[in-house]
């Protein structure tokens, strides 16, 4: 590609990444995780401001890199990490909006699967509808770690939406999409997990999504942006615990 790097979006060598990568959406959250939790963290990528770091946690080599927002963005970075940089496990860590009355703000949702309104699966030319699910080893390890850490968590479906702002005039009632997903037991909405799960499946790699509830689409409760960036420490520690166990 003319730059001596495997891809145009990640400017380092494959060996600069650990086998497990934690992937928040926000580059500043990636920086916060690296500087707060990782020992001897080194900035290995900063193309387009998408910060990636590698260091150690409890003596185990771990990387953290931002994904940006939406399935197309995480689709690019996860594809490159899996297929060009030798990464085996990607754990998305991010915020989500709750659909369920049983889920509270600041609770953790460990995604068993991800519904989607995206057409990302069209590229695989499948003769049906793909079920985007997480890797069971990562999932079961995360549940085990959540119990050990004494966290309030839920396991179930997310929905990955291509739209942050829906057009309420397109529906008979603004809450109709919310009500429809909630009736099917979906716990929360975010924008990346389904694309990550599909890329992992196609590459024969592992993926998981762990989300902290930042706002509640039933009660209207929400966290400010600054608190989202720096206060989701339980989710971060949970993901790091999984990374250590996957060594």
N, C-alpha and C positions, 0 to 999 in steps of 0.2 A: 504493500500500500504506500510505499515511498517514504515511510517514516521509521522503519525498522521496528515497529511495534505491530502486534497481531491485529489490532483494530483501530479505527479512527477515533474511537471514543474513550479508550483507556490507554494511557501512555506509560506503560511499564512492562516488565517482563513477567511471564507466567509465574515464575517462582516468587515473585513479590507478593502474591496472594496466598493466604492460608487455604486449606481445604474447605473450611466453613466460613461463610461471609454473612454477617448481619447486615440487613438492608433496610434502613429507614428511608422515608421519602425525602426528607429535608437534609441538605448538605450540612447545615449547622447542627443538626441532631447527630449526624455522623461524627462531626468534630467533637461534640460534647461527650459522646460515648467513648471515643478514642482517648481523650484527655482525662476523662473521669475514671475510667475502668481499666484501660489497657496499660500495661507496662512497656516502656520503650517503644511507644507507638511512632511509626514512621509514615509520613504522607507519601503514598505511592501513586496516587492519581489526583489530578485537579483539572482535567480537561473540562471546559465549560463550567467550571466551578463545582463539578460533581466530585466531592472530596472522598477519597478512599484511603484508609489507614490499615496498617498491619502492625500488630504487637502481640503481647501474650497476656493471658488471663489465667490465673492459677497454674502458671507454667505451661499452658497450652497455647499454641500459635492460633490467633484468630484475626480475621479481617472485618472491617466495617466500611461499607460504601453506600452512598445515597443512590436512590433509584429515580428521583424525580417523581412527578405526579402522573398517574394514569397508566393503563395497560400498555400503550405504545412505548412509553418511556421505560418502564421496568422490563418490557419485552426486549428492548435493545440491550440493556445492561446485563440482564440475567442470561440472555442468549450468548453474549460475548464471554461472560465469566464461565459458563458451563462448557462452551465449545472451543474457546481459545485459550483460557487461562487455567484449565485443569481443576476448577472449583467443583466440589462434590455436593456441598450442602449450602443452600441459601435460606436464611430465615428472615422473612419480612417482619419488621417491627414497626408499627405505625398506629395511627389513630383511626377510630371508626365511630360511626353514629349508630346508637342503639335503636333497634326496632322492637325489642321485647320488653314488656313491663318487668320481667324478672332480672333484667340486666341494668346495673346502675352506672352512673358516671364514675370513672376511675377503675371499674372492674376490668378484668382481662378476659378476652375471648381468644381461645386457641382454636384455629380453624380446622375443622374436620374436612370441610369442602368449601367451594366457592361457586355459587350461582353467578350468572353474568347476563348483562344485556348487550354485551360486545359481540362483534362478528370476528373476533381474533381467531376463533377455531376454524374459520372458513379456509385458512391457508393449508390446513392439513387434509383437505378433500376427503373428509370422513363421510361414510354413508349413513349418518345419524347424528345424534347430539352427544357431545363429549361431556362426561362428568369430571369436572376439575376438582380433584381431591389432593390432600396433602400426603406426604410420605408417612406411613404408619410408624416407622422407627423414630422419626423426629417427633411425631405427634405423641406417641406413648412416652417418650423420654421427657417431653415438655410437661405432660400431665404428672409424671412422677416427680419432676423437679418442683412443679407448682405446689404439690402436696407437701414436699419437704420444706419449702419456703413459707408455707402457711398462707398462700395467696388466695384471694377471692377470685375464682376463675370459672369460666363456662366453656364447654366444648360443643361445637355445632357449626352450622352453616353461616358463612358470610354471603353477601352479594357484592360483586365487583361491578360498579356502574361506570359507564363512560361519561356520565353527566353529573357534575356537581350542582349545577343550576338547572333544574327541570322547569319546563314551561307549564305553569299551573293551568293556563287556558286550554292546554291540550287534553285535559281531563275534566270529567264532570265535577270532581272535587279535588282540591290540591293534595289531600292526603291519600288519594286512591292508590298510587304506587306503593306507598308505605304500608297501607292496609293489606295489599295483595301479598307482598313478601312476608309480612308479619304473620299472616294467616297460614303460611307454609312453614312456619317455625324458624325462619331466618332470624338470626340474633342481631345482626348489625350490617351496615353498609360501609364499604370503602371503595378503592378504585384500582387496586393492583393485583390482588392475590390470584385471581383466576388466570391471568396471563402468565404469572410466575409458575403456577402449577402446570400449565400446559407446556411451557418451555422445558420444565424439569422432566415431565413425562416423555417428551419427544427426545430429549438428550439422554434418557436413562439415568437421571440424577435425582437428588432428593430436594424437596422444598416444604416449607411450613410458613404459615402466617400467624403471628401473635399480635393482637391489637389491644390497645387500651381504649376504653370508651371515653371519648373527649366531649361528646354531646349526645343528648337524648332527643330523638325525634318525636317522642310522645309527650314528654314533660317540658321540653324546651330548655332544660338545663344544659350548660356548656362551660368549657374551660377556655380561658383566653390563650391567644397564640403563644405568648412567652412561656406560659405554664406547660403547654403541650411540648415545647421544645426541651424543657429541662426537668420536668417533674415526673416523667414516666419511668422512674428508676426501677420499679418492681418489674416491669416488662423487660427492661434491658438486662437486669440481673437474671431473670428467667431464661432469656435467650442465650446469655453467656454461659449459664449452667448447662444448657443443652449442648452448646458448642464444646465445652470441656468433656462432656460424656461421650461425644462423637469422635474423640481423638483416635 
